[in-house]
């Protein structure tokens, strides 16, 4: 079992139940059900766990799944067909008759009735990626455990130029494209030329963040596999928490930002982490002593390293200098 889990990490006891049904269908030579089994197993079960609401956005990012929108009209149509087949099967059984067509389609009808959206998404994903690649991507996604690089966000220059800072960064490319069309329409209406500029950036969602030494506020910071300061990047925990972590270019010490505020680090690392997930009293005490800072970012902010100077950490309006070169406003 351990060897199987190594190559198919998402496998579990239900897979063996399906395998039993598959063998049984072959044994009784009911080959139509073999085909139905393959439809349900590959199209729905093996992919459906990735379409849970809490995982879905991460799955879209990881696989670059484009055709993820499900039409409400299509869902209603499939529900109608599915329930019609289920009712037809029940009526035929009540009348002690049988219809091979209805009987064969019953498992698919039940799957649609229970998980219509997942069925549509799985089929769309298989069509878009191909059978082998879709299942391979699904297994790779299942392997994503622990801390991973956070998904990129998408910067729309038109929103920035218009001063709409609340909608200049988007978690999905499709959302940025949709907003871009609005600005294109406005530009054409005013007789102006419109050039669409959308590009990827490393970002943190809006919120209140602690910026300082992780050793002071995180109990398990010795777990470097989890926190990975050498990444100098925006990362994401298993539970979806976004944070950024960086190594100070000159190691442990005290570093200023461009306004003169200070950041003291014994570990030589600086973390940007949601305040509400830390001991807030401890964080505010460090802030009051000018050893760390707390910021309320009202919009999504871009984050980078080495962009202003060697060793500089910038997060929205904040620039921290951890190298030799620095300046004050």
C-alpha positions in Angstrom: 0.0 0.0 0.0 2.8 2.4 0.8 4.4 1.7 -2.6 1.1 2.5 -4.3 0.7 5.7 -2.3 4.2 6.8 -3.4 3.1 6.8 -7.1 -0.6 7.6 -6.6 -0.7 9.8 -3.4 -4.5 10.4 -3.7 -5.4 6.8 -3.7 -7.6 5.5 -0.8 -10.0 2.7 0.1 -12.7 3.9 -2.2 -10.4 3.3 -5.1 -10.3 -0.4 -4.2 -14.1 -0.4 -4.0 -14.3 0.9 -7.5 -11.7 -1.6 -8.7 -13.9 -4.4 -7.2 -16.9 -3.1 -9.2 -14.7 -2.9 -12.3 -13.5 -6.6 -11.9 -17.1 -7.7 -11.2 -18.4 -6.0 -14.3 -15.8 -7.9 -16.4 -16.5 -11.2 -14.6 -20.2 -11.1 -15.3 -19.4 -9.8 -18.9 -21.5 -6.7 -18.5 -19.2 -4.6 -20.7 -21.5 -1.6 -20.9 -21.1 -1.1 -17.2 -17.3 -1.2 -17.7 -17.6 1.8 -19.9 -19.9 3.5 -17.4 -17.4 2.8 -14.6 -14.6 4.4 -16.6 -16.7 7.5 -17.2 -17.6 7.9 -13.5 -14.2 6.9 -12.1 -12.0 9.0 -14.4 -14.4 11.9 -15.2 -15.7 12.4 -11.7 -14.1 10.6 -8.7 -10.4 11.0 -9.6 -10.7 14.7 -10.2 -13.6 15.8 -8.0 -11.7 16.3 -4.8 -9.7 19.1 -6.5 -12.9 21.1 -7.1 -13.8 21.6 -3.5 -14.4 25.3 -2.8 -11.5 25.7 -0.5 -9.1 24.2 -3.0 -10.5 25.4 -6.3 -8.7 28.7 -6.8 -5.4 27.1 -5.9 -6.1 24.2 -8.3 -6.9 26.7 -11.1 -3.6 28.5 -10.5 -1.5 25.3 -10.2 -2.9 23.7 -13.4 -3.7 26.9 -15.4 -7.2 25.6 -15.9 -9.0 28.0 -18.2 -12.4 26.6 -18.8 -13.5 26.6 -15.2 -16.7 28.6 -15.4 -19.9 26.5 -15.2 -23.1 27.9 -16.9 -26.1 27.9 -14.7 -28.3 27.1 -17.7 -26.2 24.0 -18.5 -26.4 22.9 -14.8 -30.2 23.2 -14.9 -30.4 21.3 -18.2 -28.3 18.4 -16.9 -30.2 18.3 -13.6 -33.4 18.0 -15.6 -32.0 15.2 -17.7 -30.5 13.4 -14.7 -33.7 13.5 -12.6 -35.8 12.4 -15.6 -33.6 9.3 -16.0 -33.8 8.6 -12.2 -37.6 8.9 -12.2 -37.9 6.8 -15.3 -35.8 4.1 -13.7 -37.9 4.1 -10.5 -41.1 4.0 -12.5 -39.9 1.1 -14.6 -38.9 -0.8 -11.5 -42.3 -0.1 -9.9 -44.0 -1.4 -13.1 -41.7 -4.5 -13.0 -40.3 -3.6 -16.4 -36.8 -2.6 -17.4 -35.2 -0.3 -20.0 -31.5 -1.1 -20.8 -30.8 2.4 -21.9 -32.2 4.0 -18.7 -30.4 1.3 -16.5 -27.1 2.0 -18.2 -27.3 5.8 -17.8 -28.5 5.6 -14.2 -25.0 5.8 -12.6 -24.2 8.9 -14.7 -27.6 10.4 -13.8 -26.9 9.8 -10.1 -23.5 11.3 -10.4 -24.9 14.5 -12.0 -27.7 14.7 -9.5 -25.2 14.6 -6.6 -22.3 16.5 -8.1 -23.4 18.3 -11.3 -20.8 21.0 -11.1 -17.9 18.6 -10.4 -19.0 16.5 -13.4 -18.9 19.5 -15.7 -15.6 20.7 -14.4 -14.0 17.3 -14.6 -15.1 16.9 -18.2 -14.0 20.4 -19.1 -10.6 19.7 -17.5 -10.1 16.5 -19.3 -11.0 18.1 -22.7 -8.7 21.0 -22.0 -5.7 19.0 -20.7 -6.1 15.6 -22.2 -6.7 12.4 -20.2 -3.1 11.5 -19.1 -2.0 15.1 -18.4 -5.2 15.9 -16.4 -4.7 12.9 -14.1 -1.0 13.7 -13.8 -1.7 17.3 -12.9 -4.3 16.1 -10.4 -1.8 13.8 -8.6 0.9 16.6 -8.6 -1.7 18.9 -7.0 -2.5 16.4 -4.4 1.2 16.2 -3.5 1.3 19.9 -2.6 1.8 19.7 1.1 3.5 22.1 3.5 4.7 25.6 2.4 4.6 26.3 -1.3 5.2 29.4 -3.4 2.0 31.5 -3.4 0.2 31.9 -6.7 1.0 34.9 -8.8 -1.5 37.8 -9.0 -2.1 39.9 -12.1 -1.5 43.6 -12.3 -3.7 45.7 -14.6 -1.9 48.9 -15.5 -5.1 50.6 -16.7 -6.6 50.4 -13.2 -3.4 51.8 -11.7 -3.3 54.7 -14.1 -7.0 55.5 -13.4 -6.2 55.5 -9.6 -8.5 52.5 -8.9 -6.0 50.9 -6.5 -8.6 48.5 -5.2 -8.8 46.7 -8.5 -5.3 46.9 -9.9 -4.3 43.4 -8.7 -6.4 40.3 -9.5 -5.9 36.7 -8.2 -6.9 35.3 -11.6 -5.9 36.3 -15.1 -9.5 36.0 -16.3 -10.6 38.6 -13.8 -7.9 41.0 -14.9 -9.0 40.5 -18.5 -12.6 41.2 -17.6 -11.7 44.4 -15.8 -9.5 45.4 -18.8 -12.5 45.3 -21.1 -14.2 47.9 -18.9 -11.3 50.3 -19.2 -11.0 49.6 -23.0 -14.7 50.4 -23.4 -14.2 53.7 -21.5 -11.2 54.6 -23.5 -12.9 54.0 -26.8 -16.0 55.9 -25.6 -13.7 58.9 -25.0 -11.9 58.5 -28.3 -8.6 57.4 -26.7 -6.3 54.6 -27.7 -6.2 51.6 -25.3 -3.2 49.3 -24.8 -3.8 46.4 -22.5 -1.0 45.7 -20.1 -1.4 42.8 -17.7 1.5 41.1 -16.0 2.3 38.8 -13.1 3.4 40.0 -9.7 4.1 38.6 -6.3 1.5 39.9 -3.9 -0.1 39.8 -0.5 -3.8 40.2 -0.1 -5.1 43.3 1.8 -5.1 43.0 5.5 -3.2 43.9 8.7 0.4 42.5 8.7 3.2 42.2 11.2 6.7 42.9 9.7 9.6 41.9 11.9 11.7 39.0 13.2 9.7 35.7 12.9 11.8 34.3 15.8 10.0 36.7 18.1 6.5 35.8 17.2 6.4 32.3 15.7 6.7 29.4 18.1 7.8 26.7 15.6 10.1 28.9 13.6 12.9 26.3 14.0 10.9 24.3 11.4 12.8 25.6 8.3 10.9 23.2 6.0 7.8 25.1 6.8 9.0 28.7 6.9 11.8 28.6 4.2 13.4 32.0 4.7 15.9 31.3 2.0 13.1 31.6 -0.6 12.9 35.4 -0.3 9.4 35.2 -1.7 5.7 35.2 -1.0 4.7 31.8 0.2 1.5 30.0 1.2 0.9 27.5 4.0 -1.3 24.4 3.6 -4.3 26.2 5.0 -4.0 28.9 2.3 -2.4 31.6 4.5 -0.3 34.1 2.5 2.9 35.5 3.9 6.3 36.7 2.8 9.7 36.0 4.2 13.2 37.2 3.5 16.8 36.9 4.6 18.4 40.2 5.6 21.3 40.7 3.2 23.7 41.6 6.2 22.3 39.0 8.6 21.1 39.7 12.1 20.8 43.3 13.1 18.7 46.4 12.9 17.4 47.8 9.6 15.6 50.9 8.7 12.9 51.6 6.1 12.8 54.7 4.0 10.8 56.6 6.6 13.3 55.8 9.5 11.2 53.1 11.2 13.3 50.2 12.5 13.2 46.4 12.1 15.3 44.4 14.5 16.0 40.7 13.7 18.0 38.2 15.8 17.4 35.4 13.3 18.5 37.5 10.3 15.1 37.0 8.7 12.1 39.3 8.3 8.6 38.0 7.9 5.4 39.8 6.7 2.6 37.8 8.3 -1.1 38.4 9.1 -1.4 40.0 12.5 -4.6 38.1 13.5 -2.7 34.8 13.3 0.0 35.9 15.8 0.1 36.9 19.4 -1.1 40.5 18.8 0.0 41.8 22.2 3.5 40.6 21.6 3.5 42.1 18.1 2.3 45.5 19.3 4.9 45.5 22.1 7.6 45.0 19.5 6.1 47.8 17.4 5.9 50.2 20.4 9.7 49.5 20.9 10.4 50.3 17.2 11.7 46.8 16.8 9.0 45.7 14.3 6.1 47.4 12.6 2.4 46.8 11.9 0.7 47.9 8.7 -2.9 47.9 7.5 -2.8 47.4 3.8 -6.2 48.5 2.5 -5.5 47.0 -1.0 -3.5 44.0 -2.3 0.2 45.0 -2.3 3.1 43.8 -4.5 6.1 42.4 -2.7 9.7 42.0 -3.9 13.3 41.6 -3.0 16.4 43.3 -4.4 14.3 45.6 -6.6 15.2 49.0 -5.1 18.8 48.1 -3.9 20.6 45.0 -3.1 18.9 43.4 -0.1 15.9 45.8 -0.1 12.5 44.4 0.8 9.5 46.2 -0.5 5.9 45.6 0.3 3.5 48.1 -1.1 4.6 51.5 0.3 7.2 50.0 2.6 10.9 49.6 1.6 13.2 48.0 4.2 17.0 48.3 3.5 18.9 45.2 4.7 22.0 45.8 2.5 24.7 48.6 2.4 22.8 51.0 0.2 19.8 52.9 1.8 18.1 56.3 1.9 15.6 58.2 4.0 12.7 60.2 2.6 
